[in-house]
Amino acid sequence: RRVFRPSGALLTDGDAAGSRRRAVLTCLAMTWLNPHVYLDTVFLLGTVAADRGPMRWTFGLGAALASLCWFAALGFGARLLSRHLAKPVAWRVLDGLVAATMIALSVSLIAGS
């Protein structure tokens, strides 16, 4: 039996579309095959850490832990807020907050403070 999904993927009964293995492999591929991983982590973080002298490894470890905490908070927060974020009003409020933050940041950069 074949099932046609809206995304255009053609699956057979033998395929586990929502399997844990497939989700883990997709996550690993998106992580390790993403060039931004290497640009941000290796080059940007490495360049900033190199300026810290003997504390560069502590800085790097702190940055890695902060990243782990941030992405864990994003994941768990998304799950906890999914009911509220299903409403278009919530997205308009969130977009407004992001816009206000960006405007405040740009004004502060232009003002030089």
SVG drawing of the C-alpha trace seen along z (x, -y; Angstrom):
<svg xmlns="http://www.w3.org/2000/svg" viewBox="-6 -59 53 62">
<polyline fill="none" stroke="black" stroke-width="0.4" points="0.0,0.0 1.3,-3.4 0.4,-6.6 0.9,-10.0 1.7,-12.8 1.0,-16.5 4.7,-17.2 5.1,-15.1 6.9,-12.2 5.7,-8.8 5.7,-6.3 5.1,-2.6 3.8,-0.6 7.3,0.4 8.4,-3.2 8.0,-4.5 7.2,-8.1 7.0,-9.2 9.6,-6.8 12.1,-7.9 15.0,-6.6 14.0,-8.8 13.6,-11.9 17.0,-11.3 18.7,-10.9 17.0,-14.0 18.1,-16.0 21.7,-14.8 21.8,-15.5 20.4,-19.0 23.0,-19.6 26.2,-18.1 25.5,-19.0 24.6,-22.6 27.5,-24.9 26.4,-27.5 27.3,-25.1 30.9,-25.3 30.9,-29.0 29.3,-30.0 31.0,-27.4 34.4,-26.9 35.2,-30.3 33.2,-32.8 33.4,-31.2 37.0,-30.2 38.0,-33.7 36.4,-35.3 37.7,-32.6 41.3,-33.1 41.3,-36.6 40.6,-35.4 44.2,-34.1 44.5,-31.3 40.7,-31.4 39.8,-30.5 38.8,-27.0 36.6,-28.2 35.0,-30.7 34.4,-28.0 32.9,-25.7 30.7,-28.5 29.5,-29.3 28.8,-25.6 26.8,-25.3 24.9,-28.5 24.0,-27.2 22.8,-23.9 20.6,-25.7 19.3,-28.1 18.2,-25.3 16.8,-23.2 14.7,-26.1 13.6,-26.8 12.5,-23.1 10.7,-22.8 9.3,-26.3 7.9,-25.6 6.2,-22.4 4.8,-24.3 3.6,-27.2 2.3,-25.3 -1.3,-25.6 -1.0,-29.4 1.1,-29.8 -1.6,-28.0 -3.5,-31.3 -2.8,-34.0 -3.1,-36.7 -0.2,-35.2 2.0,-35.4 1.1,-39.0 2.0,-39.9 5.3,-37.9 6.1,-39.7 5.4,-43.0 7.7,-42.3 10.5,-41.2 9.9,-44.4 10.0,-46.6 13.2,-44.9 14.9,-45.4 13.8,-49.0 15.2,-49.7 18.4,-48.0 18.8,-49.9 18.1,-53.3 20.6,-52.5 23.3,-51.6 22.6,-54.8 22.7,-56.9 26.0,-55.3 25.2,-54.1"/>
</svg>
